[in-house]
Amino acid sequence: MRRVLVTGGGRGIGAAIVRALAAAGYAVDFTHRRGAEGLPGEAIAADLADRGAVEALAGRAAEAGYYGFVHNAGATYDRLAAMVDQAQAETVMQVNFWAMTRLAKALIRPMTAAGAGRIVLIGSVAALAGGRGNAIYAASKAAALGYMRTLVQEVARKGVTANYVAPGFVDTEMMGPYAAHRARLEGQIPAGRYARPEEVAAVVAFLLSDAAAYVNGAVLPVDGGLSAALAVQR
């Protein structure tokens, strides 16, 4: 049975990914910070903002022989660029980018040695277009996109794929602080609604499947058409 590591699998999009991959027949290990009751697979308590925890997880991952790696863990930070707190900004980059690169480093050699592997980075449409007050989060997700595109050049001939999924607004706990603005936000989405976590998870499950062996270096928005719309509507 192929094993997959999912970061940030305890809730929201991550929990939906864990369920989808388990249903597809994968053995799923996933990290969480605040509990993971009722989810299939092996739960690993780990705070990816803690570099020591990431290092320990990387050592474990290198020995596990994972076929797939899904980096879903993410930290958000909304602040105008002129008001950014450096410590908070560095935490966002640590969780969204540096933890991912450290885990990928631990897994790339075993994957290429096996001649097969799947890497999926959960990014954001924020990396594809600017948004006021979103500089640090968008930059962290854009960094992951640049990393993926370079990684593909190094691993594709060895049977490993790396792809980037870019969700838009997804109906999860993370959107709670913006509940008062939901109607306005949905009005800007061509599909007229937020995505369901399961819709993002379905794309991830496809990218890990044998059918996606020739999908490499792709950016797949799951945003109801948001990134395809003009920023200024008439």
N, C-alpha and C positions, 0 to 999 in steps of 0.2 A: 504493500500500500504506500502510495506517495505521501510524503509528509510536507506540510506547509507551515510556515511561521507567519502569523499576522500580528502586527503591532497595533495597540489600541483597540483590541477586540472585545472589550467589556461592555460596550454600549454603542448606540447609534449605528452609523455606517459599518463600523468594525464588527459589531455583533451580527449584523445582517450578513457580512462577508463570511464570518465564522460558520454561521448556519448554512449558507449556500454551499460552501466548500465541503463541509461535513456531509451534506446531502448528496453532493457529487461524488462521494467516496474517498475523499482525502482524509488523512490523519492530521488534525489541526492542532497546533500549539498556538496560543495567543497570549499577548501581554495585556495587563490591565492595571489600573491604579485604585479603583474603588469597588472591587468585587465583580464577580462574573457568574452569579448563580443561574442555573438552568441552561447554560450554554454547553454544546458538545465540545469535546476535545480537552486538552490539558491547559489549564489556566496558569499563567506565570505572572506573579506580582512583580512589577518593575516600573519605576518612574524614569522615563527616558530623559528627563531633565537632569538626572543624576548621572554624571559621566562614569562613576564607578559602577553603577547598575548596568549601564550600557556595555561597559567592558566585560562584566561578568556574563551578560546575555550573549555577547559576541563569542566568548569562549565556549559557551554551551552550544551555540548555533553551529560553530565550526565543526563540532564533533557529532552533530545530530544527523547530518546528511540530508538536509532539506532539499526537496525538489522545487519548492516555490517559496517566495518571500514577498509578502504584501506589506508595504509600509503605509499604514493608515493613521498611526498616532499623530496627533496634531495639537498645537497650541495656537490660540488666537490672541491678537492684540490690536485693538483699534485705537489709534492715536494720530493726530496730525504730525507730519514729519518734524515740525519745529518744536514739538512737545514730547518727543520720544524719550522714554527712560531707557538708558543703555542696558541696565541689568535685565529688564523685562524683555528688551529686544533680543538680547543674547540667549535668553531662555527659549524664546520662540525659535530662533535659529538652531539651537541645540536639539530641540525635540523634532522639528520639522525637517531639518537637513543633516546636521552632524551625526545624530543617532542613526539615521538611515545610511549614511556613507560608511559608518563603522560596521554596521551589521552586514551591509552589502559586501564590504571587504572580506569579512569572515566567510561569506557564502560563495563568492565568485569562484575561488579555486576548486572547492569540492564540486560545484556545478559543472565547471568546464572539464574537470577530470572525468566526470560521469558522462559528459557529452550531452547533457540535458538539464534545463532549468528554466524557471519562469520568475521574473522580477516585475512586480507591478507597484508603481508609486501612485498613491492617492494624492493628487494635487488639488488644484482649484482653478476655476475660471478667472480668479483674481490674478493668476499668473499670466493670463492672456490679454488682459486689458486693465488699465489703471482705474483706481477707485479712490476717491477722497477719503483720507483717514485710514488707509489700508496699506501703507507703504511697507511696513515690516513684515506683515503676514504675506503680502503679495511677493515680496522679495524672497522670502524663504521658499515659497512654492515655485517661483521662477528659477531659483537655484537648483531645486530638485529636477526641474524640466531640463535645464542645461546639462546636469549630471547624467540624466538618462540618455540624452542624445549622444553624448560622448561614450558612455558605457557600451552602447550598442555596437560602436565601431570596434570595440575590443573583444566582445564575446559572441557576436552573432555567428561567426564561422565555427564556433565550438558548441553549437546547439542550444545556446541560451538566448532567451528573449527578454527584452526590457521595454516596458510600455508605461504610459502616463495617462491616468484617468483623471479628468477635470470636472468634478461635480460643480453644479451651481448651487442654488438654494435647496437644501434637503431638509425634510421635516424631521428634525432631531432635536434633542435637548439643547444643542449648541445654538439653535436659533431662538431659544427662549427669551433672551434679552431684547430681541427685535419683534416681539409678538405684537406690539402696538402698531408696527409698520407693515404687518403682513399683507394686508389688502393692497397697499401701495406697491410693495415689492412684487407680489403676484401679478399686478397689472402691467409690470414691465417685462414679464416672461411671456414669450409667444405662446407657450402651452397653457398659460393662465393658472399655473399651480406650482407648488414645490414638488421636488422629486420625492419618492419614497425610498428609504434606505435599501430596500430589496431591489430597486431598479439599478442602483449603483453596483450592488453585490452581483447581480446577474452579468454585468459587463466584466467584472473581475473574474468570475467563474469561467467565462468564455476565454479570457486571455490566458488562463492556466490550462486550458484544455488542449488536447492534441490538435483540434481543429484550428487553433490559433498559432500553429508552429511557424507560419510565414508572416505573422503580424509582429513586426519588430520596429521599435523606434516610433511608435504611433502615439498621437495625442488624441484621446477620445473624450470630448466634452459630453457630460451627461447633465444637461442644463435646460432642457425644454426649448432649445433654440435661442437662449439668452446671448451666447457669444456670437451668434450669427446676426443679431439685430444691430442696427445703428445705435450708437450711444445717444444721439439726439433724434427724437422722433418728431415728425411733422404733425 
